[in-house]
């Protein structure tokens, strides 16, 4: 995302009662889910995009209804060095997520290799691995949705997902051969 794609930043500051912990955890999870960057405790930052304004408005209502406080500010002017640091921190968060995904993709490839070496070409194995690959792709989609500034590891994640896709296609071809379908 380039600067022209959004108009500043949304700064979200909130305070929720210590007990019960459920509202606090819910807020934290929601902010993480949409890709917010925590800049301090109970202070998060997002690119100023319309869908985030709605998300934060809804979150503000939830917080206030649970006895807490929440405020959202649009920040238009940020020093260039600060902006670069903010974007770097957003990208570092996404790179950590992409690294976890890449690690799981490597596990997937090892599993396909192990089953291929064992010649375990069964429909059940194909179905299990197909579900696992779908899960990895959905995970990528979630990370990518909050990758506002094209983190460096995105390309690596896409590449290894492509390898996983290819490995599964080759594995399924062996099953079709075994079943006399090819």
C-alpha atoms as one frame of an Amber mdcrd trajectory, in Angstrom:
protein
   0.000   0.000   0.000   1.293   3.407  -0.871   0.586   6.662   0.929  -1.957
   7.673  -1.686  -4.032   4.595  -0.872  -5.022   5.843   2.553  -5.457   9.149
   4.303  -3.288   9.017   7.396  -3.654   6.666  10.324  -6.317   5.668  12.799
  -5.095   5.787  16.372  -7.260   3.691  18.688  -6.875   4.157  22.444  -8.961
   2.184  24.884  -9.343   1.163  28.498 -11.382  -1.801  29.662 -12.076  -2.917
  33.229  -9.577  -5.465  34.578 -12.344  -7.929  35.418 -13.823  -9.787  33.804
 -10.975 -10.384  31.363 -13.237 -11.463  28.489 -13.825  -7.947  27.051 -10.096
  -7.153  27.191  -9.199 -10.391  25.403 -11.941  -9.830  22.838 -10.617  -6.349
  22.014  -7.035  -7.607  21.759  -8.073 -10.468  19.469 -10.143  -8.216  17.226
  -7.335  -5.685  16.835  -4.855  -8.464  16.037  -7.292 -10.034  13.568  -7.627
  -6.834  11.541  -3.870  -6.245  11.632  -3.562  -3.359  14.070  -0.119  -2.414
  15.313   0.093  -1.956  19.066   2.261   1.078  19.723   1.756   0.962  23.486
  -0.486  -0.896  25.869  -4.125  -0.231  24.870  -3.029   1.961  21.939  -3.149
   0.609  18.403  -2.626   2.030  14.941  -4.145   1.173  11.563  -4.021   2.743
   8.109  -7.004   5.081   7.802  -9.210   2.958   5.598 -12.989   3.096   5.584
 -13.489  -0.527   6.653 -11.301   0.056   9.723 -13.309   3.104  10.738 -16.392
   0.869  10.887 -14.517  -1.884  12.767 -13.232   0.601  15.342 -16.640   2.243
  15.677 -18.181  -1.164  16.468 -15.347  -2.006  18.851 -15.782   1.350  20.602
 -19.465   0.565  21.165 -18.623  -2.841  22.631 -15.970  -1.400  24.932 -18.226
   1.383  26.175 -21.114  -1.036  26.765 -18.812  -3.135  28.947 -17.933  -0.122
  31.106 -14.739   0.862  29.324 -13.529   3.845  27.358 -12.415   4.035  23.733
 -11.377   6.808  21.377 -10.367   6.838  17.736  -8.310   9.639  16.229  -7.344
  10.224  12.624  -3.690  11.203  12.483  -2.855  13.024   9.283   0.675  14.243
   9.839   3.444  11.885  10.865   7.116  12.624  10.477   8.639  10.642   7.638
  11.027   8.740   9.926   8.118   7.801  12.184   6.063   6.687   9.210   8.925
   4.502   7.992   9.252   2.972  11.463   5.508   2.331  11.657   5.509   0.591
   8.267   8.606  -1.400   9.257   6.824  -2.567  12.422   3.688  -3.527  10.481
   5.860  -5.530   8.074   7.755  -7.217  10.900   4.447  -8.435  12.349   3.390
  -9.845   8.987   6.815 -11.419   8.379   6.516 -13.316  11.656   3.130 -14.618
  10.553   4.426 -15.527   7.086   7.383 -17.345   8.690   4.990 -19.471  10.750
   2.996 -20.268   7.627   6.165 -21.141   5.708   7.194 -23.503   8.507   3.809
 -25.273   8.320   4.138 -25.480   4.535   7.531 -27.139   4.967   5.866 -29.655
   7.304   3.239 -30.257   4.629   5.900 -30.906   1.986   7.712 -33.336   4.304
   4.438 -35.183   4.900   3.786 -35.507   1.157   7.360 -36.711   0.644   7.036
 -39.279   3.463   3.758 -40.644   2.100   5.188 -40.748  -1.421   8.240 -42.701
  -0.229   5.905 -45.114   1.583   3.783 -45.306  -1.581   0.766 -44.583   0.576
  -1.329 -43.516  -2.387  -4.809 -43.675  -0.896  -7.852 -41.490  -1.287  -7.950
 -40.968   2.497  -4.384 -39.622   2.442  -5.212 -37.359  -0.502  -8.310 -36.044
   1.247  -6.365 -35.342   4.457  -3.610 -33.501   2.602  -6.099 -31.606   0.453
  -7.816 -30.326   3.614  -4.460 -29.348   5.095  -3.492 -27.415   1.967  -6.854
 -25.611   1.990  -6.193 -24.651   5.609  -2.752 -23.284   4.688  -4.243 -21.258
   1.833  -6.942 -19.794   4.086  -4.234 -18.898   6.604  -2.279 -17.120   3.874
  -5.411 -15.204   2.871  -5.901 -14.003   6.457  -2.295 -12.824   6.730  -2.376
 -11.243   3.289  -5.550  -9.320   4.170  -3.671  -7.543   6.968  -0.427  -7.178
   5.001  -0.982  -3.506   4.228   2.563  -2.730   3.075   3.656  -5.891   1.206
   5.952  -7.504   3.759   9.062  -9.134   2.322   8.095 -12.696   3.336   4.847
 -12.563   1.353   6.614 -13.692  -1.829   8.320 -16.577   0.022   4.957 -17.667
   1.397   3.371 -17.557  -2.057   6.259 -19.537  -3.532   6.102 -22.312  -0.963
   2.319 -22.507  -1.250   2.858 -23.032  -4.972   5.274 -25.869  -4.169   2.700
 -27.400  -1.827   0.058 -27.183  -4.532   2.372 -28.841  -7.051   3.371 -31.592
  -4.600  -0.268 -32.398  -3.893  -1.105 -32.499  -7.620   1.782 -34.907  -8.211
   0.688 -37.018  -5.240  -2.891 -37.156  -6.530  -1.614 -38.160  -9.975   0.054
 -41.193  -8.390  -3.266 -42.148  -6.807  -5.064 -41.803 -10.146  -2.390 -43.991
 -11.763  -2.748 -46.599  -9.005  -6.525 -46.612  -9.487  -6.132 -46.892 -13.248
  -7.741 -43.528 -13.856  -4.823 -42.151 -15.896
